[in-house]
Amino acid sequence: MTEKPETGRDGTDARSSGARMNAFELKAWFVREVLPLEAALMQFLQHNWRNKSDIADLRQDVYLRVCEAALKETPLQTRQFVFTTARNLLIDRVRRAQVIPIEAVADLDALEIATDTPGPDRVVTSRDELRQLQAALDRLAPRCRETIVMGRIEGLSGREIAQRMGVSEGTVSEHLAKGMRALADILYGDPVDLRRRN
């Protein structure tokens, strides 16, 4: 004799929301609560993800996440849970992408992704700092400047710099140390009084 889930007067599962489900209950819950949301879910995915070839896979990923979560604990509000899961899946896909093509996401504001775009004041400050750094680099001896650019800006190792410059790694280390000290003096040292002293 197989056990059937208890039902209440209205025919719904009398089991308390938030409880764990077995596989049979999960299947019944999914058919009763989740599948009727498929048209609205597809519309949501199509509105928020422009690459139409991904929509069916996204839907399946949402269903998988919903079922995995429901096995642990039954969602209290299925519709809200399904759409929150879909939204989080889209955000995860955007975050994981190495390069985000502009056509991949229809409306980032709809996904409520926080942008790290600096404000205009930060842009102006950063440009000013870059100009100061470039001016300081221009004042360095040519070998020191070349070593710093390759090591600190391009990220090359001491061995790679030595090979490019045709010098030993020890010489590269000396140029780097001398150049960094000179940069620090130029950028952070006491300002030089350019007026002539009599």
C-alpha positions as CSV (number, residue, x, y, z in Angstrom):
1,M,0.0,0.0,0.0
2,T,1.5,3.3,-1.1
3,E,1.2,6.4,1.0
4,K,-0.5,9.4,-0.5
5,P,0.2,12.9,0.8
6,E,-2.6,14.3,3.0
7,T,-4.7,16.9,1.4
8,G,-6.7,19.7,3.0
9,R,-10.3,20.7,2.3
10,D,-9.2,22.7,-0.8
11,G,-7.3,19.8,-2.2
12,T,-3.9,21.3,-1.5
13,D,-1.1,19.6,0.3
14,A,-1.9,19.8,4.0
15,R,1.7,19.3,4.9
16,S,3.2,22.5,6.3
17,S,5.1,24.8,4.0
18,G,8.8,24.8,4.6
19,A,8.9,21.0,5.2
20,R,11.1,18.6,3.3
21,M,9.6,16.6,0.4
22,N,10.3,13.2,-0.9
23,A,10.6,12.5,-4.7
24,F,6.9,11.8,-5.2
25,E,5.9,14.9,-3.4
26,L,8.4,17.0,-5.3
27,K,7.1,15.8,-8.6
28,A,3.5,16.5,-7.6
29,W,4.4,19.9,-6.2
30,F,6.4,20.8,-9.4
31,V,3.5,19.9,-11.7
32,R,1.0,21.7,-9.5
33,E,2.9,24.8,-8.5
34,V,5.9,25.4,-10.9
35,L,4.8,24.2,-14.4
36,P,1.8,26.6,-14.5
37,L,4.4,29.4,-14.3
38,E,6.3,28.3,-17.4
39,A,4.8,30.9,-19.8
40,A,5.5,33.8,-17.4
41,L,9.0,32.4,-16.7
42,M,9.8,32.1,-20.5
43,Q,8.5,35.7,-21.0
44,F,10.7,36.9,-18.1
45,L,13.8,35.1,-19.5
46,Q,13.2,36.4,-23.1
47,H,12.8,39.9,-21.8
48,N,16.0,39.8,-19.7
49,W,18.3,37.7,-21.9
50,R,18.8,38.6,-25.5
51,N,20.6,35.5,-26.7
52,K,17.4,33.5,-27.6
53,S,19.3,30.3,-28.1
54,D,20.1,30.2,-24.3
55,I,16.4,30.6,-23.2
56,A,15.5,26.8,-23.1
57,D,18.8,26.0,-21.2
58,L,18.1,28.9,-18.7
59,R,14.6,27.6,-18.1
60,Q,16.0,24.1,-17.3
61,D,18.6,25.5,-15.0
62,V,15.9,27.4,-13.2
63,Y,13.9,24.2,-12.8
64,L,16.9,22.4,-11.6
65,R,17.7,25.0,-8.9
66,V,14.1,25.2,-7.8
67,C,13.8,21.4,-7.4
68,E,17.1,21.1,-5.6
69,A,16.0,23.8,-3.2
70,A,12.5,22.3,-2.8
71,L,14.0,19.0,-1.8
72,K,15.6,20.7,1.2
73,E,12.8,23.0,2.1
74,T,9.4,23.7,0.4
75,P,9.2,27.3,-0.7
76,L,6.5,29.2,1.0
77,Q,5.7,31.4,-2.1
78,T,6.4,29.4,-5.2
79,R,5.9,32.1,-7.8
80,Q,8.2,34.5,-6.0
81,F,10.8,31.8,-5.4
82,V,10.8,30.7,-9.1
83,F,11.3,34.3,-10.4
84,T,13.9,35.1,-7.8
85,T,15.8,32.0,-8.8
86,A,15.6,33.0,-12.4
87,R,16.8,36.5,-11.7
88,N,19.8,35.1,-9.6
89,L,20.6,32.6,-12.4
90,L,20.8,35.5,-14.9
91,I,23.0,37.5,-12.6
92,D,25.3,34.5,-12.0
93,R,25.6,34.0,-15.8
94,V,26.5,37.7,-16.3
95,R,29.1,37.6,-13.5
96,R,30.7,34.4,-14.7
97,A,31.2,35.6,-18.3
98,Q,34.8,36.7,-19.1
99,V,33.6,39.1,-21.7
100,I,30.0,40.3,-21.6
101,P,28.7,41.0,-25.1
102,I,26.4,44.0,-25.2
103,E,23.7,41.9,-26.8
104,A,23.7,39.3,-24.1
105,V,21.9,41.3,-21.5
106,A,18.8,43.2,-22.5
107,D,18.4,45.4,-19.4
108,L,21.0,45.3,-16.6
109,D,18.9,47.7,-14.6
110,A,16.1,45.1,-14.5
111,L,18.5,42.6,-13.0
112,E,19.5,45.1,-10.4
113,I,23.3,44.5,-10.8
114,A,25.4,47.0,-9.0
115,T,27.7,48.7,-11.4
116,D,31.2,49.6,-10.4
117,T,31.3,52.5,-12.8
118,P,33.2,55.4,-11.2
119,G,31.5,58.7,-10.9
120,P,32.7,61.8,-12.9
121,D,34.8,63.1,-9.9
122,R,36.7,59.8,-9.7
123,V,37.3,59.8,-13.4
124,V,38.8,63.3,-13.3
125,T,40.9,62.4,-10.2
126,S,42.2,59.2,-11.9
127,R,43.1,61.0,-15.1
128,D,45.0,63.6,-13.1
129,E,46.9,60.9,-11.2
130,L,47.8,59.1,-14.5
131,R,49.1,62.4,-15.9
132,Q,51.2,62.9,-12.7
133,L,52.5,59.4,-13.0
134,Q,53.4,59.8,-16.7
135,A,55.2,63.1,-16.0
136,A,57.2,61.3,-13.2
137,L,58.0,58.4,-15.4
138,D,59.2,60.8,-18.1
139,R,61.7,62.3,-15.6
140,L,63.4,58.9,-14.9
141,A,66.6,57.7,-16.6
142,P,65.7,55.8,-19.7
143,R,66.8,52.3,-18.4
144,C,65.0,52.8,-15.1
145,R,61.8,54.0,-16.9
146,E,62.0,51.0,-19.3
147,T,62.4,48.5,-16.4
148,I,59.6,50.0,-14.4
149,V,57.2,50.0,-17.4
150,M,57.9,46.4,-18.2
151,G,57.9,45.2,-14.6
152,R,55.2,47.2,-12.9
153,I,52.9,48.1,-15.8
154,E,53.3,45.2,-18.2
155,G,53.8,42.7,-15.4
156,L,56.8,40.9,-16.8
157,S,59.1,38.9,-14.6
158,G,62.7,39.9,-13.8
159,R,64.0,37.2,-16.2
160,E,61.7,38.4,-19.1
161,I,62.9,42.0,-18.6
162,A,66.5,40.9,-18.5
163,Q,66.1,39.0,-21.7
164,R,64.4,41.9,-23.5
165,M,67.0,44.4,-22.3
166,G,70.0,42.2,-22.8
167,V,71.2,42.6,-19.2
168,S,71.4,40.4,-16.1
169,E,68.5,39.9,-13.6
170,G,70.6,41.6,-11.0
171,T,70.9,44.7,-13.2
172,V,67.1,44.6,-13.7
173,S,66.6,44.5,-9.9
174,E,68.9,47.5,-9.5
175,H,67.1,49.5,-12.2
176,L,63.7,48.7,-10.6
177,A,64.9,49.7,-7.1
178,K,66.5,52.9,-8.3
179,G,63.5,53.8,-10.5
180,M,60.9,53.1,-7.7
181,R,62.9,55.2,-5.2
182,A,63.1,58.0,-7.8
183,L,59.4,57.8,-8.6
184,A,58.6,57.9,-4.9
185,D,60.7,61.0,-4.5
186,I,59.2,62.7,-7.5
187,L,55.6,61.8,-6.5
188,Y,55.7,62.0,-2.7
189,G,58.8,63.8,-1.8
190,D,59.1,67.4,-0.7
191,P,58.2,69.8,-3.5
192,V,61.3,71.4,-5.1
193,D,61.6,75.1,-4.7
194,L,62.3,76.3,-8.2
195,R,63.1,79.9,-7.1
196,R,66.8,80.8,-7.1
197,R,68.3,81.5,-3.8
198,N,70.5,84.7,-3.6
